[in-house]
Amino acid sequence: MLAPQHFSSEYRVTRGQRMTGTREIHIRDFGSGFGLMLGGANVIMQLSRLPVGHGVVDSPVESGNVFRHPVKRLRTTVTYLAVALEGTEAERAAYREAVNGQHRQVKSAPGNPVRYNAFDPHLQLWVAACLYKGTEDQIRYMFPDASEASRDEIYRECERLATTLQVPAHMWPADRDEFERYWKEGVAQIEIDDTVRTYLDKIARVAFLPRPISLLLGPYQKFITIGFLPPEFRAQMHYRWTPTQERRFNRLVTALARLSLMLPAPIRNFPSNAYMWDMRRRMKAGRPLV
């Protein structure tokens, strides 16, 4: 049974509630190193739609399998985010085509009870919406005093998380209020079955890393992953979460966010900046991008 979620007034960060401030922020201000902590939770959210979950678990694309090629998978994902948010139109078009090459192979077999196709724009919109939710979490912890104008501008820029896939621009909710309505409707449709749940729990425990590393980091990463999950997703994963854990999580993540902001921008934005440089090098040399 899922414990109710509690939030303490001692923290500047209050999840699920809008905060107003005056700080002007931009996409380039984010720290991708800090954002990597949200990766496990974001994958769970994306795969919480049965077609997306089974599309990934059953995917025939061996090169994109995180349990066989974890480094390559990280590079592909982080590069996608960097290109979508900070790349040029030409770079986004090139990376979209590279991703399409992988997605063309991902579709359900005849007779499969879970029907999916990686080119379904509605499923891609859900994935992009989850990625934007990760951006909201970064703002919440790194810039709780961000202005509403900044948040609105970042939301508009995050439309590219969808359109760099195969989502037409008109499908992206027009503003943050419309997005929240879309999100609530989407959360009401989530469903994680045993097959996908087992796969996602391995992601949460970083079981794709060499065993000594996963045994060392697994408990910490799972704690972080569960902490970033909204309660509806925790329930689908059969995870428990207590008020004590919530307080520990808030203290830890708030401290890490402050530490991230103290770092020089090139370090704070690693590895996103490195992968962006690598993508441009590959593109110039005519090498595969994915």
Wavefront OBJ file of the C-alpha trace (Angstrom):
o trace
v 0.000 0.000 0.000
v 1.368 3.382 -0.960
v 2.018 5.739 1.920
v 0.492 9.199 1.452
v 2.890 11.866 0.252
v 3.825 14.578 2.745
v 5.720 17.792 2.224
v 7.420 19.822 4.903
v 7.149 23.598 5.105
v 10.826 23.804 6.047
v 11.827 23.346 2.399
v 11.867 26.066 -0.205
v 10.838 23.478 -2.782
v 7.215 22.353 -2.814
v 6.475 19.755 -5.454
v 3.219 19.921 -7.333
v 2.732 23.621 -6.571
v 3.660 26.642 -8.632
v 6.138 29.040 -7.109
v 6.675 32.591 -8.243
v 9.873 34.577 -8.290
v 11.878 37.122 -10.204
v 14.946 35.195 -11.404
v 15.288 35.075 -15.180
v 16.533 31.683 -16.344
v 17.209 30.041 -19.692
v 17.615 26.498 -20.971
v 21.394 26.946 -21.025
v 21.374 27.592 -17.262
v 20.436 24.005 -16.463
v 22.993 21.484 -15.324
v 22.799 18.251 -17.279
v 24.870 16.503 -14.620
v 22.187 17.303 -12.060
v 19.523 16.328 -14.577
v 20.991 12.825 -14.920
v 19.626 12.063 -11.447
v 16.117 12.340 -12.868
v 16.812 9.796 -15.606
v 15.507 6.695 -13.868
v 12.252 8.323 -12.787
v 11.737 9.815 -16.230
v 12.179 6.459 -17.949
v 9.582 4.938 -15.610
v 7.165 7.747 -16.415
v 7.673 7.359 -20.168
v 7.229 3.588 -20.093
v 4.168 3.764 -17.845
v 2.017 3.670 -20.968
v 1.738 0.001 -21.895
v 2.484 0.511 -25.612
v 5.617 2.533 -24.822
v 6.718 0.082 -22.156
v 6.347 -2.960 -24.369
v 7.805 -1.117 -27.337
v 11.026 -0.626 -25.371
v 11.126 -3.979 -23.578
v 10.426 -5.942 -26.780
v 12.437 -3.693 -29.104
v 14.521 -5.564 -31.702
v 17.012 -2.659 -31.869
v 19.948 -4.354 -30.148
v 22.166 -1.271 -30.337
v 19.665 0.692 -28.237
v 19.377 -1.903 -25.476
v 20.512 -0.232 -22.233
v 21.477 -3.592 -20.696
v 23.842 -4.345 -23.573
v 25.055 -0.873 -24.487
v 24.535 1.429 -21.469
v 27.125 3.998 -22.546
v 25.735 4.257 -26.064
v 22.193 4.506 -24.729
v 23.189 7.347 -22.416
v 24.900 9.141 -25.290
v 21.853 8.802 -27.537
v 19.418 10.071 -24.904
v 21.477 12.998 -23.636
v 22.406 14.017 -27.187
v 18.736 14.003 -28.152
v 17.887 16.356 -25.297
v 20.797 18.652 -26.133
v 19.993 18.788 -29.844
v 16.264 19.300 -29.278
v 16.743 22.166 -26.842
v 19.908 23.850 -28.064
v 20.646 22.603 -31.556
v 20.021 24.303 -34.887
v 17.122 23.412 -37.173
v 19.526 21.472 -39.406
v 20.921 19.545 -36.436
v 17.443 18.691 -35.191
v 16.409 17.488 -38.657
v 19.506 15.296 -38.915
v 19.037 13.813 -35.465
v 15.324 13.242 -36.071
v 16.153 11.203 -39.160
v 18.771 9.218 -37.239
v 16.267 8.411 -34.481
v 13.651 7.545 -37.098
v 15.994 4.887 -38.415
v 15.818 3.162 -35.046
v 12.098 3.743 -34.547
v 11.146 2.189 -37.890
v 12.014 -1.195 -36.414
v 9.874 -0.769 -33.288
v 6.329 -1.982 -33.856
v 4.281 -4.779 -32.380
v 4.162 -8.160 -34.078
v 0.865 -9.516 -35.421
v -1.142 -11.025 -32.594
v 0.684 -9.125 -29.861
v -1.943 -8.180 -27.248
v -0.200 -4.832 -26.696
v -0.249 -2.831 -29.906
v 2.458 -0.230 -30.421
v 4.326 1.665 -33.094
v 7.231 3.985 -32.338
v 5.904 6.456 -34.937
v 2.597 6.924 -33.106
v 2.555 10.710 -32.451
v 0.339 10.303 -29.385
v 2.854 7.974 -27.738
v 5.705 10.260 -28.758
v 3.837 13.220 -27.257
v 3.602 11.339 -23.956
v 7.353 10.681 -24.007
v 8.052 14.355 -24.715
v 5.663 15.412 -21.945
v 7.566 13.239 -19.472
v 10.829 14.835 -20.597
v 9.318 18.272 -20.007
v 8.235 17.158 -16.525
v 11.902 16.426 -15.860
v 12.672 20.004 -16.876
v 10.076 21.233 -14.388
v 11.739 19.217 -11.635
v 15.105 20.742 -12.452
v 13.626 24.234 -12.240
v 11.860 23.372 -8.999
v 15.067 22.377 -7.258
v 17.665 24.536 -8.991
v 15.658 27.727 -9.511
v 12.642 27.829 -7.164
v 12.656 31.621 -7.546
v 12.403 31.541 -11.344
v 9.988 34.056 -12.838
v 6.740 32.949 -14.430
v 7.870 34.565 -17.692
v 11.014 32.395 -17.670
v 8.997 29.260 -16.970
v 6.619 30.096 -19.816
v 9.495 30.702 -22.229
v 11.187 27.419 -21.280
v 7.888 25.607 -21.749
v 7.596 27.022 -25.269
v 11.170 25.950 -26.047
v 10.412 22.452 -24.754
v 7.932 22.013 -27.596
v 11.023 20.905 -29.519
v 11.227 17.813 -27.299
v 8.115 16.690 -29.158
v 8.646 18.112 -32.641
v 12.191 16.712 -32.864
v 10.421 13.357 -32.782
v 7.366 13.012 -35.048
v 4.874 15.140 -33.122
v 3.226 17.960 -35.117
v 3.591 21.333 -33.403
v -0.178 21.731 -33.023
v -0.306 18.677 -30.717
v 1.935 20.293 -28.084
v -0.344 21.889 -25.457
v -0.556 25.639 -26.064
v 0.565 26.755 -22.603
v 1.445 25.407 -19.156
v -2.169 25.349 -17.977
v -3.221 23.312 -20.997
v -0.221 21.053 -20.433
v -1.347 20.365 -16.860
v -4.759 19.321 -18.148
v -3.102 17.035 -20.686
v -0.824 15.630 -17.987
v -3.643 14.818 -15.586
v -5.543 13.039 -18.339
v -2.377 11.139 -19.274
v -1.608 10.063 -15.719
v -5.123 8.623 -15.477
v -4.178 6.258 -18.343
v -0.901 4.872 -17.009
v -0.551 1.119 -16.556
v 2.594 -0.861 -15.781
v 2.310 -4.646 -16.004
v 4.634 -7.214 -14.439
v 6.855 -7.490 -17.526
v 7.530 -3.774 -17.755
v 7.675 -3.368 -13.959
v 10.499 -5.908 -13.683
v 12.403 -4.157 -16.469
v 11.933 -0.722 -14.894
v 12.982 -1.851 -11.432
v 16.276 -2.973 -12.956
v 16.626 0.508 -14.447
v 15.954 2.043 -11.030
v 18.686 -0.159 -9.506
v 21.111 0.638 -12.386
v 21.391 -3.112 -12.970
v 22.669 -2.330 -16.477
v 26.023 -1.278 -14.983
v 28.771 -3.785 -14.094
v 27.682 -5.761 -11.032
v 30.133 -4.234 -8.500
v 29.036 -0.727 -9.488
v 25.317 -1.529 -9.519
v 25.546 -3.159 -6.093
v 27.278 -0.062 -4.747
v 25.123 2.599 -6.404
v 21.845 0.697 -6.773
v 20.250 1.522 -3.396
v 21.141 5.215 -3.686
v 19.915 5.513 -7.269
v 16.680 3.670 -6.498
v 16.025 6.045 -3.601
v 16.555 9.040 -5.900
v 14.402 7.487 -8.614
v 11.481 6.785 -6.293
v 11.786 10.267 -4.813
v 11.359 11.951 -8.184
v 8.341 9.827 -9.120
v 4.854 11.288 -8.661
v 2.758 9.093 -6.329
v 0.630 7.604 -9.115
v 3.747 6.147 -10.742
v 5.078 4.845 -7.418
v 1.803 3.000 -6.954
v 2.111 1.388 -10.399
v 5.657 0.288 -9.529
v 4.532 -1.039 -6.115
v 7.020 1.268 -4.384
v 6.491 2.514 -0.849
v 7.465 6.048 0.186
v 7.267 7.487 3.679
v 7.277 11.062 5.037
v 10.739 10.401 6.494
v 12.053 9.379 3.086
v 10.459 12.471 1.555
v 12.293 14.732 4.002
v 15.612 12.971 3.372
v 15.064 13.206 -0.363
v 14.291 16.930 -0.271
v 17.340 17.694 1.844
v 19.639 15.674 -0.396
v 18.361 16.948 -3.740
v 18.188 20.563 -2.597
v 21.820 20.334 -1.443
v 22.906 18.746 -4.727
v 21.073 21.425 -6.702
v 22.883 24.157 -4.786
v 26.194 22.389 -5.336
v 25.478 22.151 -9.067
v 24.871 25.890 -9.270
v 28.277 26.544 -7.688
v 30.094 24.703 -10.466
v 31.515 26.488 -13.533
v 29.092 26.225 -16.459
v 31.265 23.811 -18.540
v 31.352 21.368 -15.614
v 27.716 21.908 -14.655
v 26.598 21.209 -18.214
v 28.671 18.037 -18.644
v 28.055 15.579 -20.303
v 25.488 17.398 -22.448
v 28.084 19.796 -23.831
v 30.497 16.952 -24.615
v 27.840 14.918 -26.413
v 26.748 17.972 -28.384
v 30.330 18.506 -29.526
v 30.565 14.821 -30.456
v 27.312 14.968 -32.425
v 28.523 17.955 -34.436
v 31.810 16.191 -35.121
v 29.962 13.080 -36.299
v 27.587 15.123 -38.428
v 30.452 16.973 -40.121
v 32.302 13.712 -40.806
v 29.197 11.975 -42.135
v 29.286 9.351 -39.381
v 26.144 7.759 -37.824
v 24.569 10.018 -35.195
v 22.805 7.242 -33.261
l 1 2 3 4 5 6 7 8 9 10 11 12 13 14 15 16 17 18 19 20 21 22 23 24 25 26 27 28 29 30 31 32 33 34 35 36 37 38 39 40 41 42 43 44 45 46 47 48 49 50 51 52 53 54 55 56 57 58 59 60 61 62 63 64 65 66 67 68 69 70 71 72 73 74 75 76 77 78 79 80 81 82 83 84 85 86 87 88 89 90 91 92 93 94 95 96 97 98 99 100 101 102 103 104 105 106 107 108 109 110 111 112 113 114 115 116 117 118 119 120 121 122 123 124 125 126 127 128 129 130 131 132 133 134 135 136 137 138 139 140 141 142 143 144 145 146 147 148 149 150 151 152 153 154 155 156 157 158 159 160 161 162 163 164 165 166 167 168 169 170 171 172 173 174 175 176 177 178 179 180 181 182 183 184 185 186 187 188 189 190 191 192 193 194 195 196 197 198 199 200 201 202 203 204 205 206 207 208 209 210 211 212 213 214 215 216 217 218 219 220 221 222 223 224 225 226 227 228 229 230 231 232 233 234 235 236 237 238 239 240 241 242 243 244 245 246 247 248 249 250 251 252 253 254 255 256 257 258 259 260 261 262 263 264 265 266 267 268 269 270 271 272 273 274 275 276 277 278 279 280 281 282 283 284 285 286 287 288 289 290
